[in-house]
Amino acid sequence: MASRTSRNGRRRKGQNEASVYPLPGGGWRGALSQGSGLPRRYFRGRDAETVRRKIRNAQALLDGGMPLPDAVLTVEQCYNRWLDVKRDTLRRATLVNYEGTFRTYILPNLGKVPVVKLTPAQVSNLYSRLRRLKVGASALAHVHMYLNSMLKWALRMEIVRRAVTESVDAPRKPNSKMRSLDEDEARSLLAAGDSWQGTGHRLAPLVHVLLGCGLRIGEGAAFTWADVDEDKRRISVSKSLTERRGGLSVDAPKTAESIRTVPVPPGVLQVLSAHRRAMNEESLSRGEDWTAGDRPVFVTVRGTHLSPSNFSARVFKMLVKAAGIEGRLRLHDLRHTYASLALSRGASLAAVSKALGHSRISTTLDMYVSALPSDVDQLSEIMDASYG
């Protein structure tokens, strides 16, 4: 605001300038009323004019109907507000990942920084520091993704003027190499489980389900006997088992499309029927019933939910070795094998995408385009006929 001169020659202070005053230790301080019962905002500077300029800029924002950035709100406080909003919409496992990433990597380094003063350089320095500490590429990618998500929310809420993460090169997340078994390898893996120690491993049927139905391991560990419709040869997928530090939890699947009904091959259905009889005998010997409708199809020897990580380390890797399959093979690669074999045998892309629970058919295409039969020669014949 412009200053005025009084009749006696003394300089009058314009609006808001009456609150600008020198500080005992040096520098100047000024205040601005935001109106509507909001607290006054204070500004500091090395001289009076610097403070007045800050007040004029803030007043221009208020005159334009814009709220003032919260200069006091820290990154940690912003994180807490953001997480409170997200808490009701996130899956429990995702929420745990957010909390763990922020509390392990972000808040110890940036938590006390006012969120409106956070700079691209500070974020970039954080990434460099984490690299020096040998933090993995995948964890580093999640640091950027979660921090960026929070700052974009803060931008929408008009807490900050920009998401500074957009000005920083995002750490690259390593591409997990997808592997698919060929038909002979798949048969060898199933045979290894069925013939384990002469009688077959009690959890070998889970390998049949993952290979034959394309379920995620969390979905395979969560579905119950009530979800199996033998007459229609279908499995209803409506939940997923998740591991976290506090133990196991059964949650809704990743997306709405993940809630689905998948076809069960007759051979897999026979394996499930035999598995149910075996579980009935095993549970009766303990005075329990593990085949009731609400019980998981695959359980531990104590009748509790199966840990995917334990199954992978103690059962799956053992069966892979027994099958003579070389190289690294993950449980999730059974899902890739399902899709690749189905597409190579002529299943439609739409059907496979629906069975996998992908939210977009383009996701399935991007992942499995190499598995689609080559129709180049057929295209040539079609076009030749068109010109004939």
C-alpha positions as CSV (number, residue, x, y, z in Angstrom):
1,M,0.0,0.0,0.0
2,A,1.3,3.5,-0.8
3,S,2.3,5.7,2.0
4,R,1.1,9.3,2.5
5,T,2.6,12.5,4.0
6,S,0.7,14.4,6.7
7,R,0.3,18.2,6.9
8,N,3.2,18.4,9.3
9,G,5.5,16.6,6.9
10,R,5.5,13.3,8.8
11,R,5.1,10.1,6.8
12,R,1.8,8.4,7.3
13,K,1.7,4.6,7.0
14,G,-0.7,3.1,4.6
15,Q,-3.1,0.2,5.3
16,N,-1.3,-2.7,7.0
17,E,1.9,-0.7,7.4
18,A,1.0,0.4,10.9
19,S,1.8,-3.2,12.0
20,V,5.4,-3.1,10.5
21,Y,8.0,-2.5,13.2
22,P,11.7,-3.2,14.0
23,L,12.7,-6.1,16.0
24,P,15.2,-5.7,19.0
25,G,17.6,-8.2,17.6
26,G,17.5,-6.7,14.1
27,G,15.2,-7.1,11.1
28,W,11.6,-6.1,10.8
29,R,8.2,-7.7,11.4
30,G,4.7,-7.0,10.1
31,A,1.2,-8.4,10.4
32,L,-1.8,-8.8,8.1
33,S,-5.4,-9.3,9.1
34,Q,-7.0,-12.1,7.1
35,G,-10.5,-11.2,8.2
36,S,-13.4,-13.6,8.8
37,G,-12.1,-14.4,12.3
38,L,-8.9,-15.9,10.9
39,P,-5.7,-15.2,12.9
40,R,-3.3,-12.5,11.8
41,R,-0.4,-13.5,9.6
42,Y,3.1,-12.4,10.4
43,F,5.9,-11.6,8.1
44,R,9.6,-11.0,8.7
45,G,12.3,-9.4,6.6
46,R,15.7,-7.6,6.8
47,D,14.1,-4.2,6.3
48,A,10.7,-2.6,6.5
49,E,10.2,-2.5,2.7
50,T,10.8,-6.2,2.4
51,V,8.1,-6.8,5.0
52,R,5.7,-4.4,3.3
53,R,6.2,-6.1,0.0
54,K,5.4,-9.5,1.5
55,I,2.2,-8.0,3.1
56,R,1.2,-6.5,-0.3
57,N,1.7,-9.8,-2.1
58,A,-0.4,-11.6,0.6
59,Q,-3.1,-8.9,0.4
60,A,-3.3,-9.4,-3.4
61,L,-3.9,-13.1,-2.9
62,L,-6.7,-12.4,-0.4
63,D,-8.2,-9.8,-2.7
64,G,-8.2,-12.4,-5.4
65,G,-10.2,-14.8,-3.2
66,M,-7.1,-17.1,-2.7
67,P,-6.2,-18.4,0.8
68,L,-2.7,-17.7,2.1
69,P,-0.3,-20.7,2.1
70,D,0.1,-22.1,5.5
71,A,3.7,-21.2,6.3
72,V,3.6,-23.0,9.6
73,L,2.3,-26.4,8.4
74,T,5.2,-28.9,8.2
75,V,5.6,-31.8,5.9
76,E,4.8,-34.1,8.7
77,Q,1.6,-32.3,9.6
78,C,0.6,-32.2,6.0
79,Y,1.3,-35.9,5.8
80,N,-1.0,-36.5,8.8
81,R,-3.8,-34.5,7.2
82,W,-3.4,-36.2,3.9
83,L,-3.4,-39.7,5.4
84,D,-6.5,-38.9,7.5
85,V,-8.3,-38.2,4.2
86,K,-6.9,-41.3,2.4
87,R,-7.5,-43.6,5.3
88,D,-11.0,-44.6,4.5
89,T,-10.3,-45.2,0.8
90,L,-7.0,-47.1,0.9
91,R,-6.6,-50.9,1.3
92,R,-5.0,-51.8,4.6
93,A,-1.9,-53.1,2.9
94,T,-1.5,-49.9,0.9
95,L,-2.0,-47.8,4.0
96,V,0.7,-49.8,5.8
97,N,3.1,-49.2,2.8
98,Y,2.4,-45.4,2.9
99,E,3.0,-45.2,6.6
100,G,6.1,-47.3,6.5
101,T,7.7,-45.3,3.6
102,F,7.0,-41.9,5.2
103,R,8.1,-42.8,8.7
104,T,11.2,-44.7,7.5
105,Y,12.5,-42.4,4.7
106,I,10.7,-39.1,4.3
107,L,9.7,-37.7,7.8
108,P,13.1,-38.2,9.4
109,N,14.6,-36.1,6.7
110,L,11.9,-33.6,5.7
111,G,9.3,-33.9,8.4
112,K,10.1,-30.5,10.1
113,V,10.3,-28.5,6.9
114,P,7.4,-26.1,6.3
115,V,5.6,-27.7,3.4
116,V,5.2,-24.4,1.5
117,K,9.0,-23.9,1.7
118,L,9.9,-27.4,0.5
119,T,12.1,-27.0,-2.6
120,P,13.0,-29.4,-5.5
121,A,16.6,-29.2,-4.3
122,Q,15.6,-30.6,-0.9
123,V,13.7,-33.5,-2.5
124,S,16.5,-34.2,-4.9
125,N,19.0,-34.2,-2.0
126,L,16.8,-36.7,-0.1
127,Y,16.9,-39.1,-3.0
128,S,20.7,-38.7,-3.2
129,R,21.1,-39.3,0.5
130,L,18.9,-42.5,0.3
131,R,21.0,-43.8,-2.6
132,R,24.2,-43.3,-0.6
133,L,22.5,-45.3,2.2
134,K,22.0,-48.1,-0.3
135,V,18.2,-47.9,-0.2
136,G,16.9,-50.1,-3.0
137,A,15.6,-48.7,-6.3
138,S,12.1,-50.0,-5.6
139,A,11.9,-48.4,-2.2
140,L,13.2,-45.2,-3.6
141,A,10.6,-45.2,-6.4
142,H,7.9,-45.5,-3.7
143,V,9.4,-42.6,-1.8
144,H,8.9,-40.4,-4.8
145,M,5.5,-41.8,-5.7
146,Y,4.0,-41.3,-2.2
147,L,5.6,-37.9,-1.6
148,N,4.3,-36.8,-5.0
149,S,0.8,-38.0,-4.2
150,M,0.8,-36.1,-0.9
151,L,2.0,-32.9,-2.5
152,K,-0.5,-33.1,-5.4
153,W,-3.3,-33.4,-2.8
154,A,-1.9,-30.4,-1.0
155,L,-1.9,-28.5,-4.2
156,R,-5.6,-29.3,-4.8
157,M,-6.3,-28.3,-1.3
158,E,-4.5,-25.0,-1.9
159,I,-2.1,-25.7,0.9
160,V,0.9,-25.3,-1.5
161,R,1.3,-23.4,-4.7
162,R,3.0,-26.2,-6.6
163,A,4.1,-29.9,-6.1
164,V,7.8,-29.5,-6.1
165,T,8.3,-33.3,-6.8
166,E,7.1,-32.5,-10.4
167,S,10.4,-30.6,-10.9
168,V,12.6,-33.5,-9.7
169,D,13.6,-36.5,-11.8
170,A,11.7,-39.5,-10.5
171,P,13.8,-42.4,-9.5
172,R,13.4,-45.3,-11.8
173,K,11.6,-48.3,-10.5
174,P,13.3,-51.5,-11.7
175,N,11.2,-53.6,-14.1
176,S,10.6,-57.0,-12.6
177,K,11.5,-59.6,-15.3
178,M,8.4,-61.5,-16.1
179,R,8.8,-65.2,-16.7
180,S,6.4,-67.7,-18.1
181,L,6.8,-71.4,-18.0
182,D,6.3,-73.4,-21.2
183,E,3.8,-76.3,-21.2
184,D,6.4,-79.0,-20.3
185,E,7.7,-76.9,-17.4
186,A,4.2,-76.3,-16.1
187,R,3.4,-80.0,-16.2
188,S,6.7,-80.9,-14.5
189,L,5.9,-78.4,-11.7
190,L,2.4,-79.9,-11.1
191,A,3.8,-83.4,-11.2
192,A,6.5,-82.5,-8.6
193,G,3.8,-81.4,-6.2
194,D,1.4,-84.3,-6.9
195,S,4.2,-86.9,-6.4
196,W,6.0,-85.3,-3.5
197,Q,7.3,-88.0,-1.1
198,G,5.1,-90.5,-2.9
199,T,1.7,-89.1,-1.7
200,G,1.9,-85.5,-2.9
201,H,2.3,-82.3,-0.9
202,R,-0.8,-81.2,1.0
203,L,-0.5,-77.7,-0.5
204,A,0.2,-78.8,-4.1
205,P,-3.4,-78.1,-5.1
206,L,-2.7,-74.4,-4.6
207,V,-0.1,-74.5,-7.5
208,H,-2.9,-76.1,-9.6
209,V,-5.2,-73.2,-8.8
210,L,-2.6,-70.5,-9.5
211,L,-1.6,-72.1,-12.8
212,G,-5.1,-73.1,-13.9
213,C,-7.1,-70.0,-12.9
214,G,-4.6,-67.1,-12.9
215,L,-5.2,-66.0,-9.4
216,R,-2.8,-63.8,-7.5
217,I,-1.3,-65.6,-4.5
218,G,-3.2,-63.3,-2.0
219,E,-6.5,-64.3,-3.8
220,G,-5.5,-68.0,-3.8
221,A,-4.8,-67.9,-0.1
222,A,-8.0,-66.1,0.8
223,F,-10.9,-67.7,-1.1
224,T,-13.1,-70.1,0.9
225,W,-15.0,-73.3,0.1
226,A,-18.2,-71.2,-0.2
227,D,-16.5,-69.4,-3.1
228,V,-16.2,-72.6,-5.1
229,D,-19.1,-73.4,-7.4
230,E,-18.5,-77.0,-8.6
231,D,-21.7,-77.1,-10.7
232,K,-20.8,-73.9,-12.7
233,R,-17.0,-74.6,-12.4
234,R,-16.3,-71.2,-11.1
235,I,-14.4,-69.5,-8.3
236,S,-15.7,-66.2,-6.9
237,V,-12.8,-63.8,-6.1
238,S,-13.9,-61.2,-3.6
239,K,-11.0,-60.9,-1.1
240,S,-7.3,-61.1,-0.9
241,L,-5.0,-62.1,1.9
242,T,-2.3,-59.5,2.8
243,E,0.9,-59.9,4.9
244,R,2.1,-57.0,7.1
245,R,4.2,-56.6,10.2
246,G,1.2,-57.2,12.5
247,G,0.4,-60.5,10.7
248,L,-2.1,-61.6,8.1
249,S,-5.3,-59.8,7.1
250,V,-8.1,-60.4,4.6
251,D,-9.1,-57.4,2.6
252,A,-10.9,-56.4,-0.6
253,P,-8.9,-57.0,-3.8
254,K,-6.8,-54.3,-5.4
255,T,-9.5,-52.8,-7.7
256,A,-13.2,-53.2,-8.4
257,E,-12.3,-55.2,-11.5
258,S,-10.4,-57.7,-9.2
259,I,-13.7,-58.7,-7.8
260,R,-14.7,-61.3,-10.4
261,T,-15.7,-64.9,-11.1
262,V,-13.1,-67.0,-12.8
263,P,-13.6,-70.3,-14.7
264,V,-12.0,-73.5,-13.3
265,P,-10.7,-76.1,-15.6
266,P,-12.2,-79.6,-15.0
267,G,-8.8,-81.0,-14.0
268,V,-8.3,-78.3,-11.4
269,L,-11.8,-78.9,-10.1
270,Q,-11.0,-82.6,-9.6
271,V,-7.8,-81.6,-7.7
272,L,-9.9,-79.3,-5.4
273,S,-12.4,-82.1,-4.7
274,A,-9.6,-84.4,-3.7
275,H,-8.1,-81.7,-1.6
276,R,-11.4,-81.1,0.2
277,R,-11.6,-84.8,1.1
278,A,-8.0,-84.7,2.4
279,M,-8.6,-81.5,4.5
280,N,-11.8,-83.1,5.9
281,E,-9.8,-86.1,7.1
282,E,-7.0,-84.0,8.4
283,S,-9.3,-81.6,10.4
284,L,-11.5,-84.4,11.8
285,S,-8.4,-86.0,13.3
286,R,-8.0,-82.7,15.3
287,G,-11.7,-82.5,16.2
288,E,-12.3,-79.6,13.8
289,D,-13.9,-78.9,10.4
290,W,-11.7,-77.1,7.9
291,T,-14.1,-77.7,5.0
292,A,-17.0,-75.5,6.2
293,G,-18.1,-72.9,3.8
294,D,-16.4,-69.9,5.5
295,R,-13.1,-71.7,5.9
296,P,-10.1,-70.9,3.6
297,V,-9.5,-73.6,1.0
298,F,-5.8,-73.6,1.8
299,V,-4.7,-73.6,5.4
300,T,-1.7,-74.5,7.6
301,V,-1.4,-77.7,9.6
302,R,-3.1,-75.8,12.4
303,G,-6.1,-74.8,10.2
304,T,-5.1,-71.1,10.0
305,H,-4.7,-68.8,7.0
306,L,-1.7,-69.7,4.8
307,S,1.1,-67.1,4.7
308,P,2.0,-66.4,1.1
309,S,5.7,-65.7,1.9
310,N,6.0,-69.0,3.9
311,F,4.3,-70.9,1.1
312,S,6.7,-69.4,-1.4
313,A,9.9,-70.1,0.7
314,R,9.0,-73.4,2.2
315,V,6.9,-75.1,-0.4
316,F,7.0,-73.5,-3.8
317,K,10.8,-73.2,-4.1
318,M,11.1,-76.8,-3.0
319,L,8.7,-77.9,-5.7
320,V,10.4,-75.8,-8.4
321,K,13.7,-77.5,-7.5
322,A,12.1,-80.9,-7.5
323,A,10.7,-80.2,-11.0
324,G,14.1,-79.4,-12.3
325,I,13.2,-75.9,-13.4
326,E,16.2,-73.7,-13.6
327,G,16.5,-70.0,-13.0
328,R,14.5,-67.7,-10.8
329,L,10.7,-68.4,-10.7
330,R,8.3,-66.4,-8.5
331,L,4.9,-67.4,-7.4
332,H,3.5,-64.5,-9.5
333,D,5.1,-66.0,-12.6
334,L,2.4,-68.7,-12.4
335,R,-0.1,-66.0,-13.1
336,H,2.0,-64.9,-16.1
337,T,2.1,-68.5,-17.3
338,Y,-1.6,-68.8,-17.1
339,A,-2.1,-65.7,-19.3
340,S,0.7,-66.6,-21.8
341,L,-0.5,-70.1,-22.3
342,A,-4.2,-69.1,-22.6
343,L,-3.4,-66.4,-25.2
344,S,-1.0,-68.7,-27.2
345,R,-3.7,-71.3,-27.4
346,G,-6.2,-68.8,-28.9
347,A,-8.1,-67.4,-25.9
348,S,-9.3,-63.8,-26.6
349,L,-7.5,-60.9,-25.0
350,A,-10.8,-59.6,-23.5
351,A,-11.5,-63.0,-21.8
352,V,-8.0,-63.3,-20.4
353,S,-8.0,-59.7,-19.2
354,K,-11.3,-60.3,-17.4
355,A,-10.1,-63.5,-15.8
356,L,-7.0,-61.7,-14.5
357,G,-9.0,-58.9,-13.1
358,H,-7.2,-56.1,-15.0
359,S,-8.9,-52.7,-14.9
360,R,-7.9,-52.1,-18.5
361,I,-7.5,-54.4,-21.4
362,S,-4.6,-52.3,-22.5
363,T,-2.7,-53.5,-19.4
364,T,-3.1,-57.1,-20.5
365,L,-2.1,-56.2,-24.1
366,D,1.1,-54.4,-22.9
367,M,2.1,-57.3,-20.7
368,Y,1.4,-60.2,-22.9
369,V,1.5,-59.0,-26.5
370,S,4.4,-61.3,-27.2
371,A,2.2,-64.3,-26.3
372,L,-0.3,-63.5,-28.9
373,P,-0.2,-65.7,-32.0
374,S,1.5,-64.1,-35.0
375,D,-1.1,-63.4,-37.7
376,V,1.3,-61.7,-40.1
377,D,0.9,-64.3,-42.8
378,Q,-2.9,-64.4,-42.3
379,L,-3.0,-60.6,-42.8
380,S,-1.1,-60.9,-46.0
381,E,-3.6,-63.5,-47.3
382,I,-6.6,-61.4,-46.3
383,M,-5.3,-58.3,-48.0
384,D,-4.4,-60.3,-51.1
385,A,-7.9,-61.6,-51.3
386,S,-9.2,-58.0,-51.0
387,Y,-7.2,-56.9,-54.0
388,G,-8.0,-60.0,-56.0
